[in-house]
């Protein structure tokens, strides 16, 4: 039995294309030959998917699904630096645009008509908070403070 490859914990918003079309996903961990994603509607094991972040595209086969979490075995070895550069590239573009316009750097999340976020939107928001260095506790405290 081969030893398990080391994983690197990440929170990177991305897009995934499957037979159902494109959907927003969050990359949660990466290894040289695979990744774990959170997806609103994970494809079945054995399906091939394309995962994109900025200009980087990765193709792989879904090997397991548990709830809204799935594991993908990539066809080509993952270049960690290229993925992290693609994640930072988008963040840098967003921050640069924010500096010019004076608007918030927070990603635009579409909320349902009733105003309550879906579980996936909450995961995505938590991931973006981690990227920016905010904890969910800080965000929750700020939300409670604003509501008082």
C-alpha positions in Angstrom: 0.0 0.0 0.0 1.4 3.4 -1.0 1.5 6.2 1.6 -1.1 8.9 1.2 0.2 12.1 -0.5 0.4 15.1 1.6 -2.5 17.6 1.5 -2.4 21.3 1.7 -5.4 23.0 3.2 -6.7 25.9 1.1 -9.9 27.9 0.6 -10.0 28.9 -3.0 -13.3 29.8 -4.8 -13.4 28.3 -8.3 -15.7 27.1 -11.0 -16.4 23.5 -12.0 -17.9 22.2 -15.3 -19.6 18.8 -15.3 -22.4 17.3 -17.4 -24.8 19.7 -15.6 -22.8 22.8 -16.7 -20.8 25.3 -14.7 -21.2 25.8 -11.0 -19.3 27.7 -8.2 -17.2 25.5 -6.0 -14.6 25.9 -3.2 -11.3 24.1 -3.3 -10.6 22.9 0.2 -7.4 20.9 -0.1 -4.9 20.1 -2.8 -2.3 17.3 -3.3 0.0 16.7 -6.2 -2.6 14.5 -8.0 -5.9 15.6 -6.7 -8.1 18.0 -4.7 -11.2 18.1 -2.5 -14.0 20.5 -3.4 -17.2 21.7 -1.8 -20.0 21.9 -4.5 -23.7 22.5 -4.4 -24.5 19.6 -6.6 -21.5 17.2 -6.8 -21.3 15.0 -9.9 -21.2 11.2 -9.5 -18.0 9.2 -9.0 -16.5 8.3 -12.3 -17.6 11.6 -13.9 -15.0 13.9 -15.5 -14.9 17.5 -14.5 -13.0 20.7 -15.3 -12.1 23.0 -12.5 -11.1 26.6 -13.3 -9.6 29.3 -11.3 -8.7 32.5 -13.3 -6.6 31.3 -16.2 -5.8 27.9 -14.8 -7.8 24.9 -15.9 -7.5 21.4 -14.3 -9.3 18.2 -15.5 -9.9 15.2 -13.4 -12.2 12.3 -12.5 -14.5 12.3 -9.5 -13.4 9.4 -7.2 -15.6 9.9 -4.2 -18.6 12.0 -3.1 -19.8 12.5 0.5 -22.6 15.0 0.9 -21.5 18.2 -0.8 -17.8 17.3 -0.7 -16.0 15.5 -3.5 -12.6 14.2 -4.3 -11.0 14.6 -7.7 -8.1 12.7 -9.1 -6.4 15.0 -11.6 -5.2 13.8 -15.0 -2.0 15.9 -14.8 0.1 16.7 -11.8 -1.1 19.8 -10.0 1.3 22.7 -9.9 0.6 24.2 -6.4 2.4 27.5 -7.3 0.3 28.0 -10.5 -3.0 27.4 -8.5 -2.0 29.8 -5.7 -0.8 32.3 -8.2 -4.1 32.1 -10.1 -6.0 32.5 -6.7 -3.9 35.6 -5.8 -4.1 37.0 -9.4 -7.9 37.3 -9.1 -7.6 38.7 -5.6 -5.0 41.3 -6.8 -7.3 42.3 -9.7 -10.2 42.7 -7.2 -8.2 44.7 -4.8 -6.8 46.9 -7.6 -10.3 47.6 -8.9 -11.4 48.3 -5.3 -8.6 50.9 -4.8 -9.7 52.7 -8.0 -13.5 52.7 -7.4 -13.5 52.8 -3.6 -16.0 49.9 -3.4 -15.8 47.0 -1.0 -13.5 44.0 -2.1 -16.1 41.5 -0.9 -17.3 39.2 -3.7 -20.8 39.7 -4.9 -22.9 36.8 -3.7 -26.4 36.5 -5.0 -28.9 35.9 -2.2 -32.3 34.2 -2.6 -35.3 36.5 -2.7 -36.0 35.8 1.0 -32.6 37.3 1.9 -31.3 34.2 3.5 -28.0 32.8 2.1 -27.8 29.1 1.0 -25.4 26.8 2.7 -23.1 27.0 -0.2 -23.1 30.8 -0.1 -22.2 30.6 3.6 -19.3 28.3 2.9 -18.1 30.6 0.1 -18.4 33.6 2.4 -16.5 31.8 5.2 -13.8 30.9 2.7 -13.4 34.4 1.5 -13.3 35.6 5.1 -10.4 33.2 5.7 -8.6 34.4 2.7 -8.9 38.0 3.9 -7.8 37.0 7.4 -11.2 37.4 9.2 -12.6 34.6 11.3 -16.2 33.7 11.2 -16.4 34.7 14.9 -15.2 38.2 14.0 -17.8 38.4 11.2 -20.6 37.1 13.5 -19.6 39.6 16.2 -19.6 42.4 13.7 -23.1 41.3 12.4 -24.4 41.2 16.0 -22.9 44.6 16.7 -24.4 46.2 13.6 -27.8 44.7 14.4 -27.8 46.1 18.0 
